[in-house]
Amino acid sequence: MVKFDGCTEIYGIMGNPVSHSMSPAMHNRAFSQSGLNKVYVPFRVDDVEKAMDGFRALGVKGVSVTIPYKQAVIPFLDSIDPVAEKIGAVNTLVIKEGKIHGLNTDWLGANRAVNEVRKLPGSKVLLLGAGGSARAIGFGFLEAGASITIASRTPYRGKELAGELGCAWHPLEEVEQLEADVMVNATSVGMAPDFDQMVVPLEVLSQFQVVMDIVYSPLETKLLKSAAGKGCKVINGLAMLLYQGVAQFETWTGLTAPILEMRQELSSRL
């Protein structure tokens, strides 16, 4: 149980909307389990520049950044991590002595999730989608030594991301012609309430050894259930959500995160 006093350090998540976020529950469980005098709260933000000034003025120690501000915060940073700069998005702020440093742990979360079942170095990955999540995951997999192929519905965005990653792009309709060790759904297809949708046809799933879905509502999407039925190893969206939070906790505190308790907290809410 967190007890508040004059020495309690404040962390939080900025976004709009932000009331649905499970990050407060996950991080407060981690702080409590680790015996830390810290609290994590939601910040509904309408003005990014004023919010950043407010964090400095109030002595907030760290902030998670969610939609729609992962790019909008960048002009107001004092420094940025090189990988986050490549990705062009920040999901984590570290604030020390009034200076705000931005980094991205989304890619760390995705990498760690996949590495639990298959080592990324040398693996071939088919990445479905060309939005912000695909961008972070793609750069992260490249950092780990994997090779990437992008498949998406939107040619312009897909080709643009493929150009930045230095990889091939294909229309999503050509997925049955593409070979890879790992397939990652980085789109929202299959998210509640559209439980019956899959981003690719059932018959292509046997082409992959590992299938990961970043959707976590529901935890077992139709894609993952179908992939498991085809003999694939599957990774649900909770893993990426968990491990990006683990990386944030360890960045902010310098301690090893209580992963089991953080996972339990997320699972109970999902």
C-alpha positions in Angstrom: 0.0 0.0 0.0 1.5 3.4 -1.1 1.7 5.9 1.7 1.9 9.6 0.7 4.1 12.1 2.5 6.2 15.1 1.7 8.9 12.9 0.2 6.7 11.0 -2.2 8.0 11.2 -5.7 5.5 11.7 -8.5 5.4 9.8 -11.8 2.6 9.5 -14.3 1.2 9.1 -17.8 0.3 11.9 -20.1 -2.3 11.5 -22.9 -5.7 12.4 -24.1 -7.7 10.4 -23.3 -5.9 8.7 -20.5 -8.6 7.4 -18.1 -8.5 3.9 -19.7 -4.7 3.4 -19.2 -3.6 0.4 -17.1 -0.2 1.9 -16.5 -1.1 3.5 -13.2 -2.2 0.1 -11.8 0.9 -1.6 -13.1 3.5 0.9 -11.9 1.9 1.6 -8.5 1.9 -2.2 -8.0 5.6 -2.2 -8.9 6.4 0.8 -6.6 4.6 -0.8 -3.7 6.1 -4.2 -4.2 9.6 -2.6 -4.3 8.9 -0.6 -1.1 9.4 2.7 -2.9 7.9 6.0 -1.8 6.6 6.8 -5.3 3.2 7.2 -6.9 2.1 7.1 -10.5 -0.9 9.1 -11.7 -2.8 9.9 -14.9 -2.3 13.3 -16.5 -5.0 14.3 -19.0 -3.1 16.8 -21.1 -4.6 19.4 -23.5 -1.5 21.6 -23.9 1.8 19.7 -24.3 4.1 22.7 -23.8 2.4 23.8 -20.6 2.3 20.2 -19.4 6.1 19.9 -19.9 6.7 23.2 -18.1 4.4 21.9 -15.3 6.4 18.7 -14.9 9.6 20.6 -14.5 8.0 23.1 -12.0 6.3 20.4 -9.9 9.4 18.2 -9.7 7.7 15.2 -11.4 10.4 12.5 -11.8 9.2 10.5 -14.8 6.3 10.4 -17.3 4.9 7.8 -19.7 3.7 9.3 -23.0 0.8 7.9 -24.9 -1.5 8.8 -27.8 -1.5 11.5 -29.2 1.7 13.0 -27.8 4.5 10.6 -28.6 5.8 12.9 -31.3 4.4 16.2 -30.0 6.6 16.1 -26.9 9.8 16.0 -28.9 10.2 19.8 -29.5 10.0 20.4 -25.8 12.7 17.9 -24.7 16.2 18.9 -23.5 17.7 15.7 -24.9 16.6 12.6 -26.7 17.8 9.0 -26.8 19.3 8.1 -30.3 17.0 5.2 -30.9 13.9 7.3 -30.0 15.2 10.0 -32.4 15.4 7.4 -35.2 11.9 6.1 -34.4 10.6 9.7 -34.2 8.5 9.0 -31.1 9.0 9.1 -27.4 7.0 7.2 -24.8 9.1 7.8 -21.7 10.3 11.0 -20.0 13.1 11.1 -17.4 13.2 14.4 -15.5 16.2 15.5 -13.5 17.1 18.9 -12.2 14.5 20.5 -14.5 15.9 18.8 -17.6 13.7 16.4 -19.6 15.2 13.4 -21.4 13.0 11.5 -23.9 13.4 7.8 -24.8 11.3 5.0 -26.2 10.7 1.7 -24.5 8.0 0.4 -26.9 10.7 -1.2 -29.0 12.4 -2.7 -25.9 9.0 -4.2 -24.9 8.5 -5.8 -28.3 12.1 -7.1 -28.5 11.9 -8.7 -25.0 8.5 -10.2 -25.7 9.8 -12.0 -28.9 13.1 -12.9 -27.4 11.3 -15.0 -24.8 10.3 -17.5 -27.5 12.8 -16.9 -30.3 16.1 -15.0 -30.5 15.8 -12.0 -32.8 19.4 -11.8 -34.1 19.3 -13.4 -37.6 15.5 -13.9 -37.6 13.3 -12.9 -40.5 10.3 -10.8 -39.4 7.2 -9.9 -41.4 5.7 -6.8 -39.8 2.1 -6.0 -40.6 1.2 -2.3 -40.5 2.9 1.0 -41.0 1.7 3.1 -38.1 3.5 4.3 -35.0 3.6 0.9 -33.3 5.0 -0.8 -36.4 7.6 2.0 -36.7 8.9 1.5 -33.1 8.9 -2.3 -33.4 10.6 -2.2 -36.8 13.5 0.0 -35.6 13.8 -2.2 -32.4 14.0 -5.4 -34.3 16.7 -4.0 -36.6 18.7 -2.9 -33.5 18.5 -6.5 -32.4 19.9 -7.8 -35.7 16.7 -9.1 -37.3 15.7 -8.5 -40.9 12.4 -6.9 -41.7 9.7 -7.0 -44.4 6.8 -4.6 -44.2 3.3 -5.5 -45.4 0.5 -3.0 -45.2 -2.8 -1.9 -46.7 -1.6 1.7 -47.3 1.1 1.9 -50.0 2.3 5.4 -49.2 2.8 4.8 -45.5 4.2 1.3 -46.0 6.7 2.3 -48.6 7.8 5.3 -46.5 8.4 3.2 -43.4 10.2 0.5 -45.5 12.4 3.2 -47.0 13.4 4.4 -43.5 14.0 0.9 -42.3 15.9 -0.1 -45.4 13.6 -3.1 -46.1 11.1 -4.4 -48.6 7.4 -3.4 -48.7 4.6 -5.5 -50.1 0.8 -5.0 -50.2 -0.9 -6.9 -47.5 -2.7 -9.0 -50.1 0.7 -10.6 -51.0 1.3 -12.0 -47.6 0.9 -15.6 -48.7 4.0 -15.1 -50.9 6.1 -13.9 -48.1 8.4 -16.1 -45.9 9.5 -15.2 -42.4 10.3 -16.8 -39.0 8.2 -14.3 -37.1 5.0 -12.5 -38.0 3.9 -9.5 -36.0 0.5 -7.8 -36.2 1.2 -4.2 -35.4 -2.3 -3.1 -36.5 -5.5 -2.8 -34.5 -7.3 -5.5 -36.5 -8.9 -8.0 -34.1 -9.2 -5.5 -31.2 -12.5 -5.4 -29.3 -15.3 -5.2 -30.3 -14.2 -6.7 -33.7 -13.3 -10.1 -32.2 -13.9 -12.0 -35.3 -11.4 -10.2 -37.6 -7.9 -11.4 -38.6 -5.4 -9.3 -40.5 -4.3 -12.2 -42.7 -6.0 -15.4 -44.0 -6.0 -18.5 -41.9 -4.1 -20.5 -44.4 -0.9 -18.4 -44.3 -0.3 -18.9 -40.6 1.5 -22.2 -41.0 4.3 -20.2 -42.8 5.5 -18.8 -39.5 7.1 -20.2 -36.4 6.1 -17.4 -34.2 3.1 -15.1 -34.3 2.8 -12.0 -32.2 -0.2 -9.7 -31.8 0.2 -6.3 -30.2 -3.6 -6.2 -29.5 -4.3 -6.9 -25.8 -8.1 -6.6 -25.7 -8.8 -9.4 -26.0 -5.7 -11.2 -24.8 -6.4 -14.2 -27.1 -7.3 -12.6 -30.4 -8.7 -14.7 -33.3 -5.2 -14.4 -34.9 -3.4 -15.9 -32.0 -6.0 -18.6 -31.4 -5.8 -19.6 -35.1 -2.0 -19.4 -35.1 -1.7 -21.7 -32.0 -4.0 -24.1 -33.9 -1.5 -24.2 -36.7 1.3 -25.1 -34.4 2.8 -21.6 -34.1 4.3 -20.2 -30.9 2.2 -17.2 -30.0 2.8 -13.9 -28.1 -0.1 -11.8 -26.9 -0.3 -8.1 -26.5 0.2 -8.2 -22.7 3.9 -9.1 -23.2 4.8 -5.9 -25.1 2.7 -3.8 -22.7 4.3 -5.4 -19.7 7.9 -5.2 -20.9 7.8 -1.6 -22.1 6.6 -0.8 -18.6 9.3 -2.9 -17.1 11.9 -0.9 -19.0 10.3 2.3 -17.8 10.4 1.2 -14.2 14.1 0.1 -14.4 15.0 3.3 -16.2 13.4 5.5 -13.5 14.5 3.5 -10.4 17.7 1.7 -11.4 16.2 -1.4 -9.8 15.1 -4.7 -11.2 11.4 -4.6 -11.9 9.0 -7.0 -10.1 7.9 -8.5 -13.3 5.7 -11.3 -11.8 3.6 -8.8 -9.8 3.4 -6.3 -12.8 2.2 -9.2 -15.0 -0.4 -10.3 -12.4 -1.8 -6.7 -12.1 -2.2 -6.4 -15.9 -3.7 -9.9 -16.2 -6.2 -9.2 -13.5 -7.4 -6.1 -15.3 -7.5 -7.6 -18.8 
